[in-house]
């Protein structure tokens, strides 16, 4: 049985997010600060009580709509950062 553990703060994950950004973002003109809202969204989605038990395919639909309302036409550029943060936080919130 899987038990939830106390959620960690965004700051606890930020080094992982920065590392992901430096390794995976192909746009050399991009800055981490440009991508931080995407990592924050993934973090928030992973801790959302309604979505936390849902698979990425369901969460992604919500994330995509939310993101596009605020930053039209940019989802594909930021999708990977949202997913990475969501997965890191979700994986860390359970213990086997």
SULZIBEL-V143018 format. One record per helix or strand of 2 or more residues. SS is the DSSP state (h for helix, s for strand). FROM is the first residue (numbers start at 1). TO is the last residue. If there is no record, write none. Layout:
ss: (SS SS)
from: (FROM FROM)
to: (TO TO)
This chain:
ss: (s h h h h s)
from: (3 10 32 56 75 94)
to: (4 24 47 70 92 95)
